[in-house]
Amino acid sequence: MAQAPPAPAVPFLTVGELARRSGVAVSAIHFYEAKGLIRSLRSDGNQRRFPRGMLRRVAIIKVAQRTGIPLADIKRALDALPFDRPPSPADWERLASVWKNDLDARIAQLKGLRDQLGDCIGCGCLSMERCPLRNPEDRLAAEGTGPRLLT
């Protein structure tokens, strides 16, 4: 018995199909579109139709958000990619490389905060004026209390 040929890939997805296949809510798809992270076309009936390549963009958005990358940074990165094709593995490598450096910097910052927190709890002062966690980079504290004019 001969098998039927595979069905051709559907070039466009409805908002519900994109949401279901990407694992995000329809409201998130609308939000991403409103923020310019993804784009749709309109059907003759004025319904949104998303190119299949938007699935990969949504996947990138989800991964980036999960790692704590701000939406503005995600948008800036995606704006550098063409909308007429899905992001390629090379595109992903470029994005991941930049985001990895950002993550490394945030990890270093969090480790520093963690270490300061241990010192703060260890000293027991919890000073609101001099605490490096409560008032970081206070360069004027050495000059005494009260307001200081910065020029």
Buried (B, 14 or more C-beta within 10 A) or exposed (E): EEEEEEEEEEEBBBBEBBBEBBEBEEEBBBBBBEBEBBBBEEEEEEEBBBBBBBBBBBBBBBBBBEEEBEBEBBBEBBEEBEEEEBBEEEBBEBBBEBBEEBBEEEEEEEEEEEEBEEEBEEEEEEEEEEBBEEEEEEEEEEEEEEEEEEE
